[in-house]
Structures are given as structure tokens and as C-alpha cells.
Amino acid sequence: MSEVAHMFEREGRNLMTLTDTTAIPRPTIPPGVPVQLLEAAPSLWRVVDRSGRVIGHLQALAKGGAVGYRARRFHAASRAFLDLGDFWSLSDALDCLRFAR
């Protein structure tokens, strides 16, 4: 159980229950894909292009025993992250961030 859940148990509150806080390890970028992954949080990475510009975020999601990936990008006008799509393939998620600018 996470520290957050323990904290709420000690205080007698039941505001939230976290069921799985296991971090998914950083994926290996396929050869020839010119990006880097910088850890932002457990199972969440900033995707940085060759010039050092952050082009989005990659979130790993456990789905039925497999790992899927969500491509996300910050939208300045709404001051929020927008989901660009969920992908079973790491390459597809990275291509989405690279080419959907």
C-alpha cells in the first residue's frame, strides 16, 4: 500500500485508495528514433527531441497484464494536458508525438 493510503488510514479518512503504485520501467527507445525519455514521475516520461525541446509526455499504462502507452501534450491555451492517443506499440506512441505537431 502506498504512503498516501497509509496517511489517510492513520488520520481516519478514506479519501482515496491507490490500488497499484508499481512503476513500470523506462521503455527502450527503438533504434533510429531521435528522442530521449526523461523521467517525470513513476511510469511517466518527458519526450525530448534532438534539439532538447520537450515534445510531449509518454505515460505507461498496465492493461490486462500488458503495457500500453499514452501520448500526451501540453495545450497552452487550455492550460491542460491533452491525450493524443493510447497505443500498444511504443514506436507508434513516439511517432504520434514526433509527427503530430
Contact map, one row per residue, 1 for C-alpha under 8 A:
11101100000000000111100000000000000000000000000000000000000000000000000000000000000000000000000000000
11111100000000000100100000000000000000000000000000000000000000000000000000000000000000000000000000000
11111110000000000000000000000000000000000000000000000000000000000000000000000000000000000000000000000
01111111000000000000000000000000000000000000000000000000000000000000000000000000000000000000000000000
11111111100000011100000000000000000000000000000000000000000000000000000000000000000000000000000000000
11111111110000000000000000000000000000000000000000000000000000000000000000000000000000000000000000000
00111111111000000000000000000000000000000000000000000000000000000000000000000000000000000000000000000
00011111111111110000000000000000000000000000000000000000000000000000000000000000000000000000000000000
00001111111111000000000000000000000000000000000000000000000000000000000000000000000000000000000000000
00000111111110000000000000000000000000000000000000000000000000000000000000000000000000000000000000000
00000011111110000000000000000000000000000000000000000000000000000000000000000000000000000000000000000
00000001111111000000000000000000000000000000000000000000000000000000000000000000000000000000000000000
00000001111111100000000000000000000000000000000000000000000000000000000000000000000000000000000000000
00000001100111111000000000000000000000000000000000000000000000000000000000000000000000000000000000000
00000001000011111000000000000000000000000000000000000000000000000000000000000000000000000000000000000
00001001000001111100000000000000000000000000000000000000000000000000000000000000000000000000000000000
00001000000001111110000000000000000000000000000000000000000000000000000000000000000000000000000000000
11001000000000011111100000000000000000000000000000000000000000000000000000000000000000000000000000000
10000000000000001111100000000000000000000000000000000000000000000000000000000000000000000000000000000
10000000000000000111110000000000000000000000000000000000000000000000000000000000000000000000000000000
11000000000000000111111000000000000000000000000000000000000000000000000000000000000000000000000000000
00000000000000000001111100000000000000000100000000000000000000000000000000000000000000000000000000000
00000000000000000000111110000000000000000110000000000000000000000000000000000000000000000000000000000
00000000000000000000011111000000000000000110000000000000000110000000000000000000000000000000000000000
00000000000000000000001111100000000000000010000000000000000000000000000000000000000000000000000000000
00000000000000000000000111110000000010000010100000000000000000000000000000000000000000000000000000000
00000000000000000000000011111000000000000000000000000000000000000000000000000000000000000100000000000
00000000000000000000000001111100000000000000000000000000000000000000000000000000000000000000000000000
00000000000000000000000000111110101100000000000000000000000000000000000000000000000000000110000000000
00000000000000000000000000011111100000000000000000000000000000000000000000000000000000000010000000000
00000000000000000000000000001111100000000000000000000000000000000000000000000000000000000000000000000
00000000000000000000000000000111110000000000000000000000000000000000000000000000000000000000000000000
00000000000000000000000000001111111000000000000000000000000000000000000000000000000000000000000000000
00000000000000000000000000000001111100000000000011000000000000000000000000000000000000000000000000000
00000000000000000000000000001000111110000000001111000000000000000000000000000000000000000000000000000
00000000000000000000000000001000011111000000001111000000000000000000000000000000000000000000000000000
00000000000000000000000001000000001111100000111100000000000000000000000000000000000000000000000000000
00000000000000000000000000000000000111110000111100000000000000000000000000000000000000000000000000000
00000000000000000000000000000000000011111111110000000000000000000000000000000000000000000000000000000
00000000000000000000000000000000000001111101110000000000000000000000000000000000000000000000000000000
00000000000000000000000000000000000000111111100000000000000000000000000000000000000000000000000000000
00000000000000000000011100000000000000111111000000000000000000000000000000000000000000000000000000000
00000000000000000000001111000000000000101111100000000000001110000000000000000000000000000000000000000
00000000000000000000000000000000000000111111110000000000111100000000000000000000000000000000000000000
00000000000000000000000001000000000011111011111000000000111000000000000000000000000000000000000000000
00000000000000000000000000000000000011110001111100000111110000000000000000000000000000000000000000000
00000000000000000000000000000000001111000000111110000111110000000000000000000000000000000000000000000
00000000000000000000000000000000001111000000011111111111000000000000000000000000000000000000000000000
00000000000000000000000000000000011100000000001111111110000000000000000000000000000000000000000001000
00000000000000000000000000000000011100000000000111111000000000000000000000000000000000000000000000000
00000000000000000000000000000000000000000000000111111000000000000000000000000000000000000000000000000
00000000000000000000000000000000000000000000000111111100000000000000000000000000000000000000000000000
00000000000000000000000000000000000000000000000111111110000000000000000000000000000000000000000000000
00000000000000000000000000000000000000000000011110011111000000000000000000000000000000000000000000000
00000000000000000000000000000000000000000000011110001111100000000000000010000000000000000000000011000
00000000000000000000000000000000000000000000011100000111110000000000001111000000000000000000000010000
00000000000000000000000000000000000000000001111000000011111000000000001110000000000000000000000000000
00000000000000000000000000000000000000000001111000000001111100000000111100000000000000000000110000000
00000000000000000000000000000000000000000011100000000000111110000000111100000000000000000000000000000
00000000000000000000000100000000000000000011000000000000011111000011110000000000000000000000000000000
00000000000000000000000100000000000000000010000000000000001111100011110000000000000000000000000000000
00000000000000000000000000000000000000000000000000000000000111111111000000000000000000000000000000000
00000000000000000000000000000000000000000000000000000000000011111111000000000000000000000000000000000
00000000000000000000000000000000000000000000000000000000000001111100000000000000000000000000000000000
00000000000000000000000000000000000000000000000000000000000001111110000000000000000000000000000000000
00000000000000000000000000000000000000000000000000000000000001111111000000000000000000000000000000000
00000000000000000000000000000000000000000000000000000000000111101111100000000000000000010000000000000
00000000000000000000000000000000000000000000000000000000000111100111110000000000000001111100000000000
00000000000000000000000000000000000000000000000000000000011110000011111000000000000001111100100000000
00000000000000000000000000000000000000000000000000000000011110000001111100000000001111100000100000000
00000000000000000000000000000000000000000000000000000001111000000000111110000000001111100000110110000
00000000000000000000000000000000000000000000000000000001111000000000011111000000111110000000000010000
00000000000000000000000000000000000000000000000000000011100000000000001111100000111100000000000010000
00000000000000000000000000000000000000000000000000000001000000000000000111110011110000000000000000000
00000000000000000000000000000000000000000000000000000000000000000000000011111111110000000000000000000
00000000000000000000000000000000000000000000000000000000000000000000000001111111000000000000000000000
00000000000000000000000000000000000000000000000000000000000000000000000000111110000000000000000000000
00000000000000000000000000000000000000000000000000000000000000000000000000111111000000000000000000000
00000000000000000000000000000000000000000000000000000000000000000000000001111111100000000000000000000
00000000000000000000000000000000000000000000000000000000000000000000000001110111110000000000000000000
00000000000000000000000000000000000000000000000000000000000000000000000111100011111000000000000000000
00000000000000000000000000000000000000000000000000000000000000000000000111100001111100000000000000000
00000000000000000000000000000000000000000000000000000000000000000000011110000000111111000000000000000
00000000000000000000000000000000000000000000000000000000000000000000011110000000011111000000000100000
00000000000000000000000000000000000000000000000000000000000000000000011100000000001111100000100000000
00000000000000000000000000000000000000000000000000000000000000000001111000000000001111110000100000000
00000000000000000000000000000000000000000000000000000000000000000001111000000000000011111101100000000
00000000000000000000000000000000000000000000000000000000000000000011100000000000000001111101000000000
00000000000000000000000000000000000000000000000000000000000000000001100000000000000000111111100000000
00000000000000000000000000101000000000000000000000000000000000000001100000000000000000111111110000000
00000000000000000000000000001100000000000000000000000000000000000000000000000000000000001111111000000
00000000000000000000000000000000000000000000000000000000000000000000000000000000000000111111111100000
00000000000000000000000000000000000000000000000000000000010000000000111000000000000011101111111110000
00000000000000000000000000000000000000000000000000000000010000000000001000000000000000000111111111000
00000000000000000000000000000000000000000000000000000000000000000000000000000000000000000011111111110
00000000000000000000000000000000000000000000000000000000000000000000001000000000000100000001111111110
00000000000000000000000000000000000000000000000000000011000000000000001110000000000000000000111111111
00000000000000000000000000000000000000000000000010000010000000000000000000000000000000000000011111111
00000000000000000000000000000000000000000000000000000000000000000000000000000000000000000000001111111
00000000000000000000000000000000000000000000000000000000000000000000000000000000000000000000001111111
00000000000000000000000000000000000000000000000000000000000000000000000000000000000000000000000011111
